[in-house]
Amino acid sequence: MGSGMLSFTLRESHKLEAVAQRMRCDLQTVHYAVSLGHHRSLIYLLMTNDVAERLGSPYALVGDSLRKYREYAGDGVFRLSVGLEDPADVIADLARVLKQ
């Protein structure tokens, strides 16, 4: 068994926060939480403006870095840390919430 980290965004970026809210309420296998290195699958929405506004942080994005990040991420990305659950269960849980 293994795990990994991935990120993805939605084509309809205006729906990011609504989808994140559904995830908080409706996910059953994957947990909506900010963390890394857990045995459970975790997902969290990182809004681009939140990342950009971390002034003073080495992770703050400004200027060209922010422009390049926004080209990929749009308004935000979901960060998924895959845990030890059965992959089919993780996929089914995410598919169910994302199709709503």
ZIWOFEN-V483398 format. One record per residue. N is the residue number from 0. SS is DSSP state (~ for helix, > for strand, _ for the rest). OMEGA is omega in whole degrees, 0 to 359 (NA if undefined). Layout:
n=N ss=SS omega=OMEGA
n=N ss=SS omega=OMEGA
This chain:
n=0 ss=_ omega=178
n=1 ss=_ omega=177
n=2 ss=_ omega=181
n=3 ss=> omega=180
n=4 ss=> omega=174
n=5 ss=> omega=176
n=6 ss=> omega=178
n=7 ss=> omega=177
n=8 ss=_ omega=179
n=9 ss=_ omega=175
n=10 ss=_ omega=180
n=11 ss=_ omega=188
n=12 ss=~ omega=178
n=13 ss=~ omega=180
n=14 ss=~ omega=185
n=15 ss=~ omega=185
n=16 ss=~ omega=177
n=17 ss=~ omega=178
n=18 ss=~ omega=178
n=19 ss=~ omega=178
n=20 ss=~ omega=177
n=21 ss=~ omega=179
n=22 ss=~ omega=180
n=23 ss=~ omega=185
n=24 ss=~ omega=195
n=25 ss=~ omega=180
n=26 ss=_ omega=182
n=27 ss=_ omega=180
n=28 ss=_ omega=179
n=29 ss=_ omega=180
n=30 ss=> omega=178
n=31 ss=> omega=184
n=32 ss=_ omega=176
n=33 ss=_ omega=178
n=34 ss=_ omega=175
n=35 ss=_ omega=173
n=36 ss=_ omega=179
n=37 ss=_ omega=179
n=38 ss=_ omega=178
n=39 ss=_ omega=176
n=40 ss=_ omega=183
n=41 ss=> omega=178
n=42 ss=> omega=180
n=43 ss=> omega=178
n=44 ss=> omega=174
n=45 ss=> omega=180
n=46 ss=> omega=182
n=47 ss=~ omega=181
n=48 ss=~ omega=178
n=49 ss=~ omega=178
n=50 ss=~ omega=184
n=51 ss=~ omega=187
n=52 ss=_ omega=179
n=53 ss=_ omega=182
n=54 ss=_ omega=182
n=55 ss=_ omega=178
n=56 ss=_ omega=176
n=57 ss=_ omega=181
n=58 ss=_ omega=180
n=59 ss=_ omega=179
n=60 ss=_ omega=177
n=61 ss=_ omega=174
n=62 ss=~ omega=184
n=63 ss=~ omega=179
n=64 ss=~ omega=179
n=65 ss=~ omega=179
n=66 ss=~ omega=180
n=67 ss=~ omega=179
n=68 ss=~ omega=182
n=69 ss=~ omega=176
n=70 ss=~ omega=178
n=71 ss=~ omega=192
n=72 ss=~ omega=185
n=73 ss=_ omega=181
n=74 ss=_ omega=179
n=75 ss=> omega=179
n=76 ss=> omega=170
n=77 ss=> omega=176
n=78 ss=> omega=182
n=79 ss=> omega=174
n=80 ss=> omega=186
n=81 ss=> omega=181
n=82 ss=_ omega=186
n=83 ss=_ omega=178
n=84 ss=_ omega=175
n=85 ss=_ omega=181
n=86 ss=~ omega=180
n=87 ss=~ omega=179
n=88 ss=~ omega=178
n=89 ss=~ omega=181
n=90 ss=~ omega=181
n=91 ss=~ omega=181
n=92 ss=~ omega=179
n=93 ss=~ omega=180
n=94 ss=~ omega=181
n=95 ss=~ omega=182
n=96 ss=~ omega=182
n=97 ss=~ omega=180
n=98 ss=~ omega=184
n=99 ss=_ omega=NA
